[in-house]
Amino acid sequence: MLSLSKYDVFKIKIGIDKMNFVEELKWRGMLHDIMPGTEEQLKKEMTSAYVGIDPTANSLHIGHLVSVMMLKHFQTAGHKPLVLVGGATGMIGDPSGKSQERNLLDEETLHYNQDCLKKQLEKLLDFSVFDSIKEQLETARKEVKDKSKKEQITKAKIAVNYINKNKNRPSFKDRMSNSINLLKESELNFDKFLVNMLLKEKDNTAEIVNNYDWMKEYSFLEFIRDIGKHITVNYMMAKDSVKKRIGEESKTGMSFTEFSYQLVQGTDFYHLYKAKNCKLQMGGSDQWGNITTGTELIRRKTGGEAFALTCPLITKADGNKFGKTEEGNVWLDPELTTPYKFYQFWLNVSDEDAEKYIKIFTMLSKEEIDALIEEHRAEPHRRVLQQRLAKEMTVMVHSEADYNTAVSASKILFGKSTTEELKTIDEKTFLSVFDGVPMFDVEKSKLDTGLNILNLLAEETQVFPSKGDLRRTIKGGGVSLNKEKVAGEEITVNSDRLLNDKYLLVQKGKKNYFLIRAI
């Protein structure tokens, strides 16, 4: 579980135990560039900041998590995070860090992707104070068994709903005694703290905005008049993302569409500065040029001051790109990357990467991480760092139940699982574990009747080349069915042994697995 409870985060929202955001990023290795004056701005007042994500796919992948975690720490420090889902910029394509033009998506696809991303982001950032409190109360209500305590929690829920409904009424703050008493009776320490937070005029719940909502209002002539005239071509040409694409080494050049991207992104910053009082944009280090175009546009159009902050681009210890496997991106959508494979990705990172990633991608405190690193270095074979990293990430992105399933599934390949544990694993996870192993089909009607183990593995399938070879392996104790040793050749296999009513798992020796599917 995350080390910061929702209660801890709420305390921070009303100004208790506020952490220093910039210092937090520094020790976590998440700070690359920062514009002068940024830290002073954050110390002065609660500040809004945004990170942009282009909805070019219907799921976030773990590469996006770096900027999302920046927002998560930002919110924990008492500031307000904004996520800009780039419905407009996604139609253009950001040239930063790319050597060629990318395919553009139509409006319908982009809107579908945006809706998918919003659902994932709602699991990672706090978008509703009231929903979070009610969720915590409901969890407490389910966990307690004492009837009187359940009633107290119910009273607390009534008080929360009452505050939520009436908090904006002018005279409400003078008539809080009933609600305060109800909260005190709940014995959940929500009384004064909760009331103060819920009545706070400016909370720091996260928001999602879409730049298509304001960019669609611009005509081309309005855009070049209102925006283009404030940023010179010389200024735009000096950006590294532009130089890379129009230099002598570039073979494809750069379209006007992508050249204009920094103006569109700058317009986003300008709009959020005006509409949301957003004074900070954050992103990867390759975004520095685009972000500073926004701060310059704000300065030239309003005379105001805005700020920029970037994190390093994350790489692996071997120099390869972070977040990629042989199968491609590691997605947050369980339909694209199963929770088991997601868990395995983090479990299998190198020792060096684990030390870096656990700082960047989890909410564990410095003390907890330092202790884990020390323990890991003393006994690296136990891989405590990778195990904790994999747990934190899987629970945060998916759920505790998905984590437990992934742990159970992981035991299969290491010979530690039982038939009963196999039966608890869902089909998708089961197939994810055995992705790529040979699979044979057998008519289910034959299993309903019952098949001798020799006929099943040497005739109906080609798990073994011959019955003689199978007999010798059984005699040597080298054959398992659903993780149980096959004791003799007389065994009959029928459909009640099927896992998920469809599969049989055959193991030959220690490492050779086969699946039999009933059709």
Phi and psi in degrees as a GROMACS rama.xvg file:
@    title "Ramachandran Plot"
@    xaxis  label "Phi"
@    yaxis  label "Psi"
@TYPE xy
-65.5303  143.894  LEU-2
-72.9301  -26.1176  SER-3
-93.2018  117.437  LEU-4
-74.5317  165.875  SER-5
-62.1414  -34.2076  LYS-6
-62.2131  -41.2199  TYR-7
-61.9354  -43.475  ASP-8
-63.4413  -40.1858  VAL-9
-64.6296  -38.103  PHE-10
-58.8209  -41.2985  LYS-11
-63.9935  -33.4537  ILE-12
-62.1131  -29.8815  LYS-13
-101.311  18.0432  ILE-14
94.0933  12.7697  GLY-15
-98.47  135.783  ILE-16
55.1248  38.9787  ASP-17
-66.9034  132.167  LYS-18
-91.5829  161.74  MET-19
-88.0866  112.887  ASN-20
-60.2631  -46.6483  PHE-21
-65.5391  -42.9092  VAL-22
-63.9834  -36.4567  GLU-23
-61.7228  -45.1182  GLU-24
-64.2575  -37.8244  LEU-25
-60.8954  -51.0646  LYS-26
-71.725  -21.7718  TRP-27
-85.1091  -4.34623  ARG-28
73.362  30.0853  GLY-29
-111.881  14.273  MET-30
-117.635  124.323  LEU-31
-111.722  -61.2235  HIS-32
-128.365  146.347  ASP-33
-144.553  132.088  ILE-34
-73.8864  138.013  MET-35
-53.045  137.041  PRO-36
95.2953  -11.2332  GLY-37
-62.9831  -47.871  THR-38
-65.0123  -37.8413  GLU-39
-64.1758  -38.8976  GLU-40
-62.2489  -41.927  GLN-41
-68.8582  -31.2945  LEU-42
-76.2767  -24.3846  LYS-43
-75.7981  -39.4619  LYS-44
-161.899  164.289  GLU-45
-62.8074  126.922  MET-46
-119.359  143.739  THR-47
-94.3843  137.593  SER-48
-137.194  153.316  ALA-49
-131.609  155.608  TYR-50
-125.869  138.182  VAL-51
-98.8671  137.839  GLY-52
-132.134  120.511  ILE-53
-82.8227  128.78  ASP-54
-81.4279  58.9989  PRO-55
-83.6387  -3.91129  THR-56
-141.734  164.698  ALA-57
-89.3261  15.6554  ASN-58
-152.068  149.322  SER-59
-72.6539  152.693  LEU-60
-117.92  174.501  HIS-61
-67.7007  -16.8187  ILE-62
-64.3941  -30.2058  GLY-63
-71.6146  -22.121  HIS-64
-64.1722  -24.6376  LEU-65
-60.6384  -51.7404  VAL-66
-69.9615  -33.6868  SER-67
-66.0515  -39.4678  VAL-68
-66.829  -31.9163  MET-69
-60.0616  -44.8438  MET-70
-64.9957  -36.7944  LEU-71
-64.05  -45.2051  LYS-72
-65.4271  -37.5277  HIS-73
-60.911  -44.2478  PHE-74
-67.657  -39.7537  GLN-75
-62.9989  -29.7066  THR-76
-78.6074  2.21237  ALA-77
97.8156  7.79009  GLY-78
-103.804  171.576  HIS-79
-105.088  119.038  LYS-80
-92.011  139.093  PRO-81
-119.142  136.03  LEU-82
-110.516  117.784  VAL-83
-95.35  109.517  LEU-84
-88.5034  115.547  VAL-85
-82.1448  73.9086  GLY-86
-61.5007  -32.8581  GLY-87
-85.3823  -50.2473  ALA-88
-66.6453  -25.693  THR-89
-66.5002  -20.3668  GLY-90
-80.6463  -11.3426  MET-91
-102.528  -56.1599  ILE-92
103.003  122.457  GLY-93
-82.5622  124.16  ASP-94
-76.8862  -10.2729  PRO-95
-59.7392  124.248  SER-96
74.9809  8.74509  GLY-97
-117.872  150.28  LYS-98
-103.47  -6.38098  SER-99
-151.461  164.607  GLN-100
-64.336  143.022  GLU-101
-108.941  162.784  ARG-102
-67.1546  140.937  ASN-103
-99.4754  148.939  LEU-104
-105.263  151.583  LEU-105
-78.9551  166.195  ASP-106
-62.6602  -40.7273  GLU-107
-62.3696  -43.4321  GLU-108
-65.313  -42.2135  THR-109
-62.5241  -40.3332  LEU-110
-67.9203  -37.5798  HIS-111
-63.4638  -45.6628  TYR-112
-60.945  -39.775  ASN-113
-60.3126  -43.2101  GLN-114
-62.9992  -38.5422  ASP-115
-65.4702  -43.4376  CYS-116
-64.9279  -37.2819  LEU-117
-61.4295  -41.1352  LYS-118
-62.4318  -37.7844  LYS-119
-71.7859  -40.3751  GLN-120
-65.4961  -30.9331  LEU-121
-66.3108  -17.905  GLU-122
-84.543  -18.8683  LYS-123
-103.542  -27.1741  LEU-124
-122.865  158.758  LEU-125
-90.8483  106.744  ASP-126
-97.5397  -14.6103  PHE-127
-144.617  117.175  SER-128
-60.4217  -47.7932  VAL-129
-68.9957  -41.6041  PHE-130
-62.1235  -39.2211  ASP-131
-65.3127  -43.299  SER-132
-66.497  -43.8097  ILE-133
-63.766  -36.6511  LYS-134
-63.6695  -42.5279  GLU-135
-64.8288  -41.2065  GLN-136
-65.0314  -40.9248  LEU-137
-65.9719  -38.3122  GLU-138
-62.1645  -43.6523  THR-139
-63.3111  -40.2323  ALA-140
-62.0536  -38.4674  ARG-141
-71.0527  -32.0914  LYS-142
-80.1702  -33.5594  GLU-143
-79.3209  146.609  VAL-144
-106.549  -22.5462  LYS-145
-69.3511  126.665  ASP-146
-61.7702  -41.0551  LYS-147
-65.4478  -36.2965  SER-148
-69.5808  -35.4331  LYS-149
-60.8686  -39.8971  LYS-150
-65.1518  -37.8824  GLU-151
-64.8769  -40.3731  GLN-152
-66.5901  -38.9794  ILE-153
-60.4422  -40.144  THR-154
-62.6404  -39.5056  LYS-155
-63.697  -39.6838  ALA-156
-64.0253  -39.3897  LYS-157
-61.7339  -42.276  ILE-158
-63.4957  -42.9184  ALA-159
-60.4303  -47.0601  VAL-160
-63.277  -37.6769  ASN-161
-64.6917  -44.6513  TYR-162
-63.8971  -44.0297  ILE-163
-59.5469  -39.9877  ASN-164
-75.0215  -33.3587  LYS-165
-113.788  0.75453  ASN-166
-62.926  -24.1151  LYS-167
-91.4447  -0.721953  ASN-168
-72.8438  135.705  ARG-169
-54.046  -40.1621  PRO-170
-92.0637  1.62102  SER-171
-65.7613  -38.543  PHE-172
-63.0803  -23.6889  LYS-173
-86.063  -5.43521  ASP-174
-125.318  48.592  ARG-175
-96.3368  -3.89569  MET-176
-59.2479  -41.525  SER-177
-62.057  -44.9022  ASN-178
-66.6945  -39.7897  SER-179
-62.5668  -42.251  ILE-180
-64.7162  -39.7867  ASN-181
-61.5479  -40.6434  LEU-182
-69.8444  -35.6203  LEU-183
-64.5611  -39.4503  LYS-184
-64.8755  -23.5841  GLU-185
-68.3599  -19.3952  SER-186
58.5018  29.2758  GLU-187
-110.284  11.9336  LEU-188
58.7398  30.752  ASN-189
-99.1109  -0.424664  PHE-190
-58.1783  -90.7179  ASP-191
-64.0866  -40.2183  LYS-192
-57.2612  -49.269  PHE-193
-65.3514  -44.7007  LEU-194
-60.9548  -46.6637  VAL-195
-59.4502  -42.1973  ASN-196
-68.6737  -44.7615  MET-197
-68.2835  -27.1091  LEU-198
-88.4935  -4.50811  LEU-199
-61.9812  127.318  LYS-200
-67.6015  -34.6776  GLU-201
-120.453  99.1662  LYS-202
-91.6968  170.634  ASP-203
-113.558  36.5927  ASN-204
-66.3367  148.437  THR-205
-72.8789  156.41  ALA-206
-134.257  149.896  GLU-207
-111.197  130.879  ILE-208
-125.859  157.03  VAL-209
-125.697  119.376  ASN-210
-68.2271  -13.0138  ASN-211
-63.7317  -28.9652  TYR-212
-62.5386  -32.7722  ASP-213
-105.578  -27.5594  TRP-214
-70.5936  -28.1244  MET-215
-66.0883  -18.7095  LYS-216
-80.4876  -16.2002  GLU-217
-81.2102  132.15  TYR-218
-88.1099  164.273  SER-219
-59.4308  -43.7266  PHE-220
-66.0988  -38.7447  LEU-221
-64.6129  -38.6481  GLU-222
-65.6752  -47.1377  PHE-223
-71.362  -23.7531  ILE-224
-79.0473  -47.0136  ARG-225
-83.5826  -28.8985  ASP-226
-114.637  -53.3473  ILE-227
-57.9753  -34.4575  GLY-228
-71.4173  -15.155  LYS-229
-89.2451  -14.8586  HIS-230
-121.672  122.44  ILE-231
-78.8506  156.144  THR-232
-62.3965  -37.5977  VAL-233
-57.8662  -42.3147  ASN-234
-63.5687  -43.7868  TYR-235
-69.4181  -37.2599  MET-236
-67.8082  -22.7487  MET-237
-77.2688  -10.493  ALA-238
-71.6964  140.625  LYS-239
-60.3632  -37.4781  ASP-240
-63.6606  -29.064  SER-241
-81.6573  -46.2725  VAL-242
-54.5164  -41.1007  LYS-243
-63.115  -32.2021  LYS-244
-90.1504  -19.4136  ARG-245
-114.76  4.57168  ILE-246
-73.3884  176.877  GLY-247
-62.6591  -29.0266  GLU-248
-79.8708  -14.6208  GLU-249
-76.5415  133.121  SER-250
-98.5137  -22.3271  LYS-251
-104.717  -17.367  THR-252
74.0533  -161.415  GLY-253
-144.514  128.884  MET-254
-75.091  161.439  SER-255
-62.6323  -33.2044  PHE-256
-55.7651  -51.068  THR-257
-75.0194  -30.4322  GLU-258
-61.3282  -34.6365  PHE-259
-80.4868  -4.72846  SER-260
-57.5169  -42.3082  TYR-261
-65.2524  -28.354  GLN-262
-69.5018  -39.3139  LEU-263
-66.5308  -44.0221  VAL-264
-65.9127  -37.3875  GLN-265
-62.8958  -36.4663  GLY-266
-64.811  -37.2921  THR-267
-58.0932  -48.9387  ASP-268
-61.2838  -43.9259  PHE-269
-60.8047  -44.3868  TYR-270
-63.3701  -45.6378  HIS-271
-68.3294  -31.4594  LEU-272
-62.0909  -43.3434  TYR-273
-76.5362  -43.1905  LYS-274
-87.5127  -32.2675  ALA-275
-120.899  6.17863  LYS-276
54.4418  36.6066  ASN-277
-82.3275  120.586  CYS-278
-113.629  3.16557  LYS-279
-141.822  133.768  LEU-280
-116.775  138.231  GLN-281
-123.577  158.078  MET-282
178.728  -172.622  GLY-283
-71.3238  162.212  GLY-284
-61.782  -25.0234  SER-285
-72.8421  -7.78831  ASP-286
-95.0642  -1.38213  GLN-287
-53.999  -44.9087  TRP-288
-61.5838  -45.3231  GLY-289
-65.5753  -39.9676  ASN-290
-65.4487  -43.6829  ILE-291
-70.5114  -23.1798  THR-292
-62.1128  -38.0609  THR-293
-66.2915  -43.1057  GLY-294
-64.4224  -35.5446  THR-295
-69.3591  -40.0518  GLU-296
-63.3982  -42.9665  LEU-297
-60.8404  -43.2057  ILE-298
-62.1852  -44.8849  ARG-299
-74.3014  -32.6273  ARG-300
-88.1003  -31.4778  LYS-301
-119.853  -16.8653  THR-302
76.9523  3.34347  GLY-303
-84.6362  173.996  GLY-304
-118.166  130.214  GLU-305
-131.554  168.515  ALA-306
-134.201  164.399  PHE-307
-135.523  144.074  ALA-308
-149.837  132.536  LEU-309
-128.725  155.549  THR-310
-108.62  159.548  CYS-311
-65.9831  153.355  PRO-312
-73.8468  129.386  LEU-313
-81.6118  129.074  ILE-314
-125.902  166.383  THR-315
-90.6663  162.124  LYS-316
-60.4207  -29.4383  ALA-317
-85.0271  3.6818  ASP-318
91.1012  -9.43138  GLY-319
-76.4935  164.423  ASN-320
-69.3839  135.573  LYS-321
-70.5144  143.268  PHE-322
89.2327  0.884363  GLY-323
-107.951  141.786  LYS-324
-123.148  -178.654  THR-325
-61.7778  -24.1627  GLU-326
-91.2025  -2.53972  GLU-327
112.299  -149.79  GLY-328
-65.8922  152.014  ASN-329
-96.9321  108.429  VAL-330
-92.0359  158.845  TRP-331
-85.2785  -21.1958  LEU-332
-71.9008  121.442  ASP-333
-64.8635  -17.2205  PRO-334
-76.2307  -24.2457  GLU-335
-96.7824  -38.8348  LEU-336
-133.649  114.513  THR-337
-63.4974  152.177  THR-338
-54.3  -33.0743  PRO-339
-62.6855  -47.6129  TYR-340
-69.4596  -34.4283  LYS-341
-60.6678  -48.2938  PHE-342
-60.0081  -43.6798  TYR-343
-64.8478  -33.5706  GLN-344
-58.1925  -48.8792  PHE-345
-72.5231  -33.7078  TRP-346
-66.1892  -27.6227  LEU-347
-101.399  10.2263  ASN-348
-71.0142  158.156  VAL-349
-70.1085  165.017  SER-350
-58.5454  -44.4902  ASP-351
-63.4275  -43.5064  GLU-352
-68.2261  -36.9474  ASP-353
-60.4708  -40.7808  ALA-354
-62.3616  -35.8617  GLU-355
-78.644  -45.2668  LYS-356
-69.0829  -33.9349  TYR-357
-67.945  -23.9423  ILE-358
-77.9312  -38.0656  LYS-359
-80.5312  -41.2864  ILE-360
-104.419  -1.55633  PHE-361
-119.83  168.341  THR-362
-100.71  13.3067  MET-363
-61.3866  147.117  LEU-364
-75.4662  165.527  SER-365
-60.2061  -39.8057  LYS-366
-64.3701  -43.3874  GLU-367
-64.2523  -44.0508  GLU-368
-67.5424  -43.65  ILE-369
-58.9848  -40.5736  ASP-370
-66.3706  -40.5588  ALA-371
-64.6911  -41.8243  LEU-372
-64.3052  -42.4943  ILE-373
-62.5757  -43.5733  GLU-374
-64.0508  -40.6585  GLU-375
-66.3094  -42.797  HIS-376
-65.7325  -29.941  ARG-377
-71.9462  -36.2473  ALA-378
-138.38  71.4178  GLU-379
-61.6921  -25.4811  PRO-380
-66.0218  -21.1919  HIS-381
-78.6856  -19.012  ARG-382
54.2126  42.1433  ARG-383
-64.4108  -31.211  VAL-384
-67.4377  -48.0741  LEU-385
-64.1784  -38.6301  GLN-386
-64.8896  -41.7444  GLN-387
-69.6339  -40.2085  ARG-388
-60.3099  -47.4952  LEU-389
-62.3817  -38.5878  ALA-390
-66.5785  -50.4077  LYS-391
-56.5293  -44.5888  GLU-392
-70.6801  -43.0346  MET-393
-67.4527  -40.0052  THR-394
-67.3455  -42.0329  VAL-395
-65.8666  -45.6285  MET-396
-83.3442  -36.2791  VAL-397
-112.331  -95.6486  HIS-398
-168.21  168.503  SER-399
-63.2203  -38.9369  GLU-400
-63.7017  -41.4841  ALA-401
-64.7711  -37.4041  ASP-402
-61.9536  -47.5212  TYR-403
-61.817  -39.3088  ASN-404
-64.4177  -40.9338  THR-405
-64.1309  -39.1062  ALA-406
-65.1335  -44.6378  VAL-407
-62.1556  -42.7581  SER-408
-64.8054  -35.0334  ALA-409
-64.8874  -28.5878  SER-410
-67.4184  -23.1857  LYS-411
-58.466  -48.738  ILE-412
-72.6627  -15.3057  LEU-413
-104.326  14.4505  PHE-414
70.3664  18.1329  GLY-415
-106.134  -3.93311  LYS-416
-89.4069  166.677  SER-417
-120.056  169.881  THR-418
-59.337  -40.0923  THR-419
-63.0561  -39.1825  GLU-420
-67.8899  -37.9871  GLU-421
-59.5279  -37.7511  LEU-422
-68.3881  -19.4238  LYS-423
-87.0716  -9.83495  THR-424
-89.5713  129.333  ILE-425
-67.6882  161.769  ASP-426
-60.2923  -42.9806  GLU-427
-62.4859  -44.0574  LYS-428
-66.543  -42.4009  THR-429
-57.1956  -48.1491  PHE-430
-68.7028  -30.2617  LEU-431
-65.2738  -39.9948  SER-432
-63.4725  -39.1191  VAL-433
-107.069  27.5491  PHE-434
-58.8091  123.757  ASP-435
95.99  -10.321  GLY-436
-78.5059  153.245  VAL-437
-58.9276  138.699  PRO-438
-129.889  134.866  MET-439
-121.056  144.585  PHE-440
-101.153  138.725  ASP-441
-134.04  139.909  VAL-442
-63.3549  130.527  GLU-443
-64.0866  -31.4639  LYS-444
-59.4609  -33.833  SER-445
-69.383  -35.611  LYS-446
-73.346  -31.5167  LEU-447
-60.2875  -38.8186  ASP-448
-75.8233  -37.1559  THR-449
111.698  131.406  GLY-450
-122.69  135.935  LEU-451
-64.4644  143.434  ASN-452
-56.9961  -35.2079  ILE-453
-66.8311  -43.8517  LEU-454
-66.3402  -39.4081  ASN-455
-64.3742  -46.5267  LEU-456
-92.163  -14.4204  LEU-457
-121.159  -10.8008  ALA-458
-120.82  -55.2049  GLU-459
-68.7789  -28.1358  GLU-460
-132.276  173.511  THR-461
-112.858  35.6486  GLN-462
-61.1106  -39.4044  VAL-463
-121.926  144.587  PHE-464
-71.1628  -23.7882  PRO-465
-155.868  160.452  SER-466
-65.9328  -34.032  LYS-467
-62.5633  -44.1964  GLY-468
-63.6784  -40.467  ASP-469
-64.4782  -43.9878  LEU-470
-58.1583  -45.0787  ARG-471
-63.527  -39.6237  ARG-472
-69.7286  -39.5731  THR-473
-61.7014  -44.0853  ILE-474
-60.9616  -34.7405  LYS-475
-83.8584  3.61598  GLY-476
73.8562  27.8121  GLY-477
-102.978  11.203  GLY-478
-122.543  131.529  VAL-479
-127.497  144.68  SER-480
-122.477  118.261  LEU-481
53.2998  41.5421  ASN-482
71.11  13.8152  LYS-483
-114.078  132.508  GLU-484
-59.6594  136.085  LYS-485
-82.5552  113.031  VAL-486
-79.2007  -28.7887  ALA-487
-161.279  167.164  GLY-488
-78.1155  -8.74695  GLU-489
-83.9299  -4.20963  GLU-490
-63.5075  137.898  ILE-491
-105.105  132.575  THR-492
-106.152  122.736  VAL-493
-125.841  179.069  ASN-494
-68.2967  -15.458  SER-495
-72.842  -7.87096  ASP-496
-88.3086  -7.46005  ARG-497
-64.7583  137.079  LEU-498
-89.5728  133.648  LEU-499
54.9318  28.8911  ASN-500
58.0753  23.0875  ASP-501
-146.941  -27.3293  LYS-502
-124.433  150.628  TYR-503
-121.404  135.891  LEU-504
-104.938  118.931  LEU-505
-110.544  133.144  VAL-506
-121.059  126.887  GLN-507
-114.286  112.461  LYS-508
74.2849  -152.372  GLY-509
-90.1357  -29.479  LYS-510
-124.315  -5.63841  LYS-511
-96.883  115.157  ASN-512
-113.449  149.953  TYR-513
-141.295  147.23  PHE-514
-113.336  139.961  LEU-515
-117.324  125.347  ILE-516
-109.895  128.414  ARG-517
-84.0294  125.642  ALA-518
